[in-house]
Amino acid sequence: MTLQIDEKSLKHGVLTLVVTLVEVIQEALETQAIRRMEGGELTEEEQNRLGEALMELDEAMEELKQDHGLTTAVA
């Protein structure tokens, strides 16, 4: 019995999994950032840097999904 693997499908599946995991982590980071901001734990500079970093991550993820035809989104 020979196992046949569609390499393109496998790569797409793995990439989809990675994107989904990064989105879950990103959502957790955003929730934690909001809690810290509301709790007054961050300076204005830290809030700005954190906001910029999260926006850059979001843009990079959107670009990656577009480049590979993915529509995965955390619900």
N, CA, C and O atoms as CSV, one atom per row, in Angstrom:
chain,resi,resn,atom,element,x,y,z
A,1,MET,N,N,0.847,-1.172,0.000
A,1,MET,CA,C,0.000,0.000,0.000
A,1,MET,C,C,0.894,1.237,0.000
A,1,MET,O,O,1.768,1.373,0.856
A,2,THR,N,N,0.678,2.135,-0.955
A,2,THR,CA,C,1.465,3.352,-1.079
A,2,THR,C,C,0.641,4.533,-0.593
A,2,THR,O,O,-0.515,4.709,-0.976
A,3,LEU,N,N,1.260,5.331,0.254
A,3,LEU,CA,C,0.608,6.533,0.753
A,3,LEU,C,C,0.870,7.655,-0.230
A,3,LEU,O,O,2.021,7.980,-0.520
A,4,GLN,N,N,-0.191,8.244,-0.740
A,4,GLN,CA,C,-0.046,9.330,-1.694
A,4,GLN,C,C,-0.418,10.636,-1.005
A,4,GLN,O,O,-1.486,10.776,-0.409
A,5,ILE,N,N,0.499,11.578,-1.109
A,5,ILE,CA,C,0.299,12.863,-0.451
A,5,ILE,C,C,0.328,13.956,-1.498
A,5,ILE,O,O,1.253,14.030,-2.307
A,6,ASP,N,N,-0.668,14.789,-1.481
A,6,ASP,CA,C,-0.717,15.959,-2.355
A,6,ASP,C,C,0.084,17.056,-1.655
A,6,ASP,O,O,-0.386,17.658,-0.689
A,7,GLU,N,N,1.290,17.309,-2.147
A,7,GLU,CA,C,2.200,18.246,-1.491
A,7,GLU,C,C,1.604,19.647,-1.376
A,7,GLU,O,O,1.749,20.301,-0.343
A,8,LYS,N,N,0.943,20.104,-2.416
A,8,LYS,CA,C,0.340,21.438,-2.393
A,8,LYS,C,C,-0.747,21.521,-1.312
A,8,LYS,O,O,-0.827,22.503,-0.574
A,9,SER,N,N,-1.563,20.499,-1.234
A,9,SER,CA,C,-2.624,20.470,-0.232
A,9,SER,C,C,-2.045,20.405,1.177
A,9,SER,O,O,-2.558,21.045,2.095
A,10,LEU,N,N,-0.992,19.641,1.342
A,10,LEU,CA,C,-0.338,19.524,2.644
A,10,LEU,C,C,0.246,20.861,3.075
A,10,LEU,O,O,0.066,21.280,4.218
A,11,LYS,N,N,0.944,21.532,2.167
A,11,LYS,CA,C,1.525,22.839,2.488
A,11,LYS,C,C,0.436,23.848,2.837
A,11,LYS,O,O,0.579,24.626,3.781
A,12,HIS,N,N,-0.649,23.829,2.071
A,12,HIS,CA,C,-1.764,24.749,2.326
A,12,HIS,C,C,-2.368,24.478,3.699
A,12,HIS,O,O,-2.686,25.410,4.438
A,13,GLY,N,N,-2.526,23.209,4.036
A,13,GLY,CA,C,-3.090,22.844,5.332
A,13,GLY,C,C,-2.205,23.277,6.489
A,13,GLY,O,O,-2.697,23.785,7.497
A,14,VAL,N,N,-0.897,23.076,6.346
A,14,VAL,CA,C,0.031,23.477,7.398
A,14,VAL,C,C,0.051,24.996,7.538
A,14,VAL,O,O,0.045,25.517,8.654
A,15,LEU,N,N,0.073,25.705,6.416
A,15,LEU,CA,C,0.068,27.164,6.466
A,15,LEU,C,C,-1.219,27.678,7.108
A,15,LEU,O,O,-1.186,28.626,7.892
A,16,THR,N,N,-2.328,27.068,6.785
A,16,THR,CA,C,-3.603,27.450,7.395
A,16,THR,C,C,-3.555,27.244,8.904
A,16,THR,O,O,-4.030,28.090,9.662
A,17,LEU,N,N,-2.991,26.135,9.339
A,17,LEU,CA,C,-2.862,25.867,10.773
A,17,LEU,C,C,-1.987,26.912,11.449
A,17,LEU,O,O,-2.338,27.417,12.516
A,18,VAL,N,N,-0.856,27.241,10.843
A,18,VAL,CA,C,0.055,28.236,11.416
A,18,VAL,C,C,-0.630,29.597,11.503
A,18,VAL,O,O,-0.534,30.272,12.527
A,19,VAL,N,N,-1.313,30.001,10.450
A,19,VAL,CA,C,-2.007,31.286,10.449
A,19,VAL,C,C,-3.074,31.310,11.543
A,19,VAL,O,O,-3.218,32.308,12.249
A,20,THR,N,N,-3.805,30.237,11.683
A,20,THR,CA,C,-4.841,30.158,12.713
A,20,THR,C,C,-4.231,30.276,14.104
A,20,THR,O,O,-4.761,30.992,14.954
A,21,LEU,N,N,-3.127,29.584,14.345
A,21,LEU,CA,C,-2.462,29.666,15.653
A,21,LEU,C,C,-1.960,31.075,15.940
A,21,LEU,O,O,-2.103,31.571,17.057
A,22,VAL,N,N,-1.376,31.716,14.941
A,22,VAL,CA,C,-0.895,33.088,15.136
A,22,VAL,C,C,-2.063,34.019,15.421
A,22,VAL,O,O,-1.937,34.922,16.248
A,23,GLU,N,N,-3.197,33.820,14.756
A,23,GLU,CA,C,-4.377,34.652,15.009
A,23,GLU,C,C,-4.904,34.462,16.429
A,23,GLU,O,O,-5.329,35.427,17.065
A,24,VAL,N,N,-4.881,33.246,16.923
A,24,VAL,CA,C,-5.327,32.986,18.298
A,24,VAL,C,C,-4.390,33.689,19.284
A,24,VAL,O,O,-4.842,34.320,20.240
A,25,ILE,N,N,-3.085,33.574,19.043
A,25,ILE,CA,C,-2.106,34.236,19.908
A,25,ILE,C,C,-2.260,35.755,19.822
A,25,ILE,O,O,-2.180,36.449,20.835
A,26,GLN,N,N,-2.478,36.262,18.623
A,26,GLN,CA,C,-2.659,37.701,18.433
A,26,GLN,C,C,-3.883,38.193,19.207
A,26,GLN,O,O,-3.833,39.243,19.848
A,27,GLU,N,N,-4.954,37.454,19.149
A,27,GLU,CA,C,-6.165,37.846,19.879
A,27,GLU,C,C,-5.904,37.882,21.384
A,27,GLU,O,O,-6.367,38.789,22.075
A,28,ALA,N,N,-5.162,36.893,21.892
A,28,ALA,CA,C,-4.823,36.866,23.315
A,28,ALA,C,C,-3.936,38.056,23.689
A,28,ALA,O,O,-4.117,38.657,24.747
A,29,LEU,N,N,-2.984,38.392,22.829
A,29,LEU,CA,C,-2.113,39.539,23.080
A,29,LEU,C,C,-2.907,40.839,23.106
A,29,LEU,O,O,-2.666,41.702,23.951
A,30,GLU,N,N,-3.842,40.976,22.194
A,30,GLU,CA,C,-4.672,42.181,22.147
A,30,GLU,C,C,-5.533,42.305,23.400
A,30,GLU,O,O,-5.681,43.398,23.947
A,31,THR,N,N,-6.095,41.203,23.853
A,31,THR,CA,C,-6.903,41.212,25.073
A,31,THR,C,C,-6.053,41.604,26.271
A,31,THR,O,O,-6.479,42.408,27.099
A,32,GLN,N,N,-4.853,41.040,26.368
A,32,GLN,CA,C,-3.952,41.365,27.465
A,32,GLN,C,C,-3.525,42.829,27.399
A,32,GLN,O,O,-3.424,43.488,28.434
A,33,ALA,N,N,-3.275,43.340,26.208
A,33,ALA,CA,C,-2.874,44.737,26.047
A,33,ALA,C,C,-3.978,45.675,26.530
A,33,ALA,O,O,-3.710,46.669,27.205
A,34,ILE,N,N,-5.206,45.353,26.181
A,34,ILE,CA,C,-6.342,46.183,26.619
A,34,ILE,C,C,-6.442,46.167,28.137
A,34,ILE,O,O,-6.650,47.213,28.752
A,35,ARG,N,N,-6.298,45.010,28.742
A,35,ARG,CA,C,-6.355,44.920,30.208
A,35,ARG,C,C,-5.270,45.768,30.860
A,35,ARG,O,O,-5.520,46.473,31.837
A,36,ARG,N,N,-4.062,45.690,30.307
A,36,ARG,CA,C,-2.953,46.456,30.871
A,36,ARG,C,C,-3.170,47.954,30.683
A,36,ARG,O,O,-2.847,48.742,31.572
A,37,MET,N,N,-3.714,48.354,29.537
A,37,MET,CA,C,-3.971,49.772,29.297
A,37,MET,C,C,-5.061,50.274,30.240
A,37,MET,O,O,-4.925,51.340,30.841
A,38,GLU,N,N,-6.133,49.514,30.366
A,38,GLU,CA,C,-7.230,49.916,31.243
A,38,GLU,C,C,-6.806,49.924,32.703
A,38,GLU,O,O,-7.342,50.689,33.505
A,39,GLY,N,N,-5.842,49.074,33.050
A,39,GLY,CA,C,-5.351,49.019,34.422
A,39,GLY,C,C,-4.287,50.059,34.717
A,39,GLY,O,O,-3.790,50.133,35.841
A,40,GLY,N,N,-3.928,50.866,33.722
A,40,GLY,CA,C,-2.949,51.918,33.922
A,40,GLY,C,C,-1.526,51.408,34.082
A,40,GLY,O,O,-0.675,52.092,34.650
A,41,GLU,N,N,-1.265,50.197,33.577
A,41,GLU,CA,C,0.055,49.593,33.730
A,41,GLU,C,C,1.049,50.031,32.666
A,41,GLU,O,O,2.240,49.744,32.787
A,42,LEU,N,N,0.591,50.717,31.629
A,42,LEU,CA,C,1.465,51.088,30.525
A,42,LEU,C,C,1.583,52.603,30.406
A,42,LEU,O,O,0.605,53.332,30.573
A,43,THR,N,N,2.792,53.061,30.116
A,43,THR,CA,C,2.975,54.484,29.838
A,43,THR,C,C,2.389,54.773,28.464
A,43,THR,O,O,2.069,53.860,27.703
A,44,GLU,N,N,2.256,56.046,28.167
A,44,GLU,CA,C,1.727,56.426,26.857
A,44,GLU,C,C,2.642,55.920,25.746
A,44,GLU,O,O,2.158,55.469,24.707
A,45,GLU,N,N,3.952,55.988,25.951
A,45,GLU,CA,C,4.908,55.502,24.954
A,45,GLU,C,C,4.761,53.994,24.759
A,45,GLU,O,O,4.795,53.508,23.629
A,46,GLU,N,N,4.598,53.261,25.846
A,46,GLU,CA,C,4.421,51.809,25.745
A,46,GLU,C,C,3.130,51.473,25.015
A,46,GLU,O,O,3.089,50.533,24.221
A,47,GLN,N,N,2.080,52.234,25.279
A,47,GLN,CA,C,0.808,52.008,24.590
A,47,GLN,C,C,0.968,52.235,23.091
A,47,GLN,O,O,0.460,51.459,22.282
A,48,ASN,N,N,1.673,53.298,22.727
A,48,ASN,CA,C,1.890,53.592,21.308
A,48,ASN,C,C,2.698,52.493,20.636
A,48,ASN,O,O,2.345,52.043,19.546
A,49,ARG,N,N,3.775,52.058,21.271
A,49,ARG,CA,C,4.608,51.002,20.689
A,49,ARG,C,C,3.829,49.703,20.559
A,49,ARG,O,O,3.928,49.010,19.547
A,50,LEU,N,N,3.061,49.376,21.578
A,50,LEU,CA,C,2.265,48.148,21.557
A,50,LEU,C,C,1.213,48.208,20.460
A,50,LEU,O,O,1.003,47.234,19.737
A,51,GLY,N,N,0.557,49.349,20.340
A,51,GLY,CA,C,-0.447,49.513,19.293
A,51,GLY,C,C,0.153,49.372,17.905
A,51,GLY,O,O,-0.422,48.716,17.036
A,52,GLU,N,N,1.309,49.989,17.697
A,52,GLU,CA,C,1.984,49.895,16.401
A,52,GLU,C,C,2.403,48.461,16.100
A,52,GLU,O,O,2.247,47.988,14.974
A,53,ALA,N,N,2.931,47.772,17.102
A,53,ALA,CA,C,3.370,46.385,16.904
A,53,ALA,C,C,2.187,45.488,16.544
A,53,ALA,O,O,2.299,44.641,15.657
A,54,LEU,N,N,1.065,45.668,17.221
A,54,LEU,CA,C,-0.117,44.857,16.929
A,54,LEU,C,C,-0.673,45.168,15.541
A,54,LEU,O,O,-1.135,44.268,14.840
A,55,MET,N,N,-0.628,46.429,15.147
A,55,MET,CA,C,-1.096,46.794,13.800
A,55,MET,C,C,-0.182,46.201,12.734
A,55,MET,O,O,-0.658,45.714,11.708
A,56,GLU,N,N,1.130,46.239,12.969
A,56,GLU,CA,C,2.066,45.654,12.012
A,56,GLU,C,C,1.854,44.143,11.889
A,56,GLU,O,O,1.914,43.594,10.789
A,57,LEU,N,N,1.610,43.480,13.006
A,57,LEU,CA,C,1.339,42.045,12.977
A,57,LEU,C,C,0.071,41.768,12.183
A,57,LEU,O,O,0.032,40.841,11.374
A,58,ASP,N,N,-0.957,42.562,12.409
A,58,ASP,CA,C,-2.214,42.383,11.693
A,58,ASP,C,C,-2.019,42.572,10.184
A,58,ASP,O,O,-2.538,41.795,9.383
A,59,GLU,N,N,-1.272,43.603,9.810
A,59,GLU,CA,C,-1.006,43.844,8.391
A,59,GLU,C,C,-0.208,42.700,7.769
A,59,GLU,O,O,-0.495,42.272,6.651
A,60,ALA,N,N,0.789,42.212,8.494
A,60,ALA,CA,C,1.605,41.110,7.981
A,60,ALA,C,C,0.768,39.850,7.804
A,60,ALA,O,O,0.933,39.126,6.822
A,61,MET,N,N,-0.119,39.590,8.738
A,61,MET,CA,C,-0.978,38.410,8.645
A,61,MET,C,C,-1.935,38.532,7.465
A,61,MET,O,O,-2.153,37.559,6.744
A,62,GLU,N,N,-2.504,39.708,7.262
A,62,GLU,CA,C,-3.415,39.910,6.132
A,62,GLU,C,C,-2.676,39.720,4.812
A,62,GLU,O,O,-3.199,39.106,3.882
A,63,GLU,N,N,-1.463,40.248,4.735
A,63,GLU,CA,C,-0.669,40.100,3.515
A,63,GLU,C,C,-0.343,38.628,3.258
A,63,GLU,O,O,-0.439,38.156,2.125
A,64,LEU,N,N,0.037,37.917,4.298
A,64,LEU,CA,C,0.350,36.493,4.178
A,64,LEU,C,C,-0.872,35.710,3.694
A,64,LEU,O,O,-0.767,34.861,2.809
A,65,LYS,N,N,-2.026,36.007,4.282
A,65,LYS,CA,C,-3.248,35.309,3.874
A,65,LYS,C,C,-3.604,35.606,2.422
A,65,LYS,O,O,-3.998,34.706,1.681
A,66,GLN,N,N,-3.466,36.868,2.014
A,66,GLN,CA,C,-3.762,37.233,0.626
A,66,GLN,C,C,-2.799,36.553,-0.335
A,66,GLN,O,O,-3.203,36.052,-1.385
A,67,ASP,N,N,-1.516,36.541,0.035
A,67,ASP,CA,C,-0.500,35.946,-0.840
A,67,ASP,C,C,-0.737,34.456,-1.084
A,67,ASP,O,O,-0.362,33.922,-2.128
A,68,HIS,N,N,-1.359,33.794,-0.115
A,68,HIS,CA,C,-1.538,32.346,-0.211
A,68,HIS,C,C,-3.011,31.936,-0.342
A,68,HIS,O,O,-3.338,30.753,-0.254
A,69,GLY,N,N,-3.887,32.908,-0.552
A,69,GLY,CA,C,-5.293,32.603,-0.793
A,69,GLY,C,C,-6.003,32.020,0.417
A,69,GLY,O,O,-6.900,31.190,0.270
A,70,LEU,N,N,-5.613,32.447,1.607
A,70,LEU,CA,C,-6.233,31.935,2.834
A,70,LEU,C,C,-7.307,32.906,3.300
A,70,LEU,O,O,-7.193,34.118,3.115
A,71,THR,N,N,-8.340,32.362,3.901
A,71,THR,CA,C,-9.407,33.201,4.454
A,71,THR,C,C,-9.630,32.907,5.923
A,71,THR,O,O,-10.637,33.320,6.499
A,72,THR,N,N,-8.696,32.194,6.528
A,72,THR,CA,C,-8.834,31.798,7.923
A,72,THR,C,C,-8.957,33.010,8.822
A,72,THR,O,O,-8.201,33.973,8.692
A,73,ALA,N,N,-9.908,32.956,9.727
A,73,ALA,CA,C,-10.065,34.028,10.715
A,73,ALA,C,C,-10.568,33.405,12.005
A,73,ALA,O,O,-11.376,32.477,11.992
A,74,VAL,N,N,-10.088,33.918,13.091
A,74,VAL,CA,C,-10.533,33.448,14.402
A,74,VAL,C,C,-11.916,34.028,14.650
A,74,VAL,O,O,-12.141,35.229,14.505
A,75,ALA,N,N,-12.829,33.158,15.022
A,75,ALA,CA,C,-14.205,33.618,15.260
A,75,ALA,C,C,-14.415,33.990,16.696
A,75,ALA,O,O,-15.513,34.398,17.073
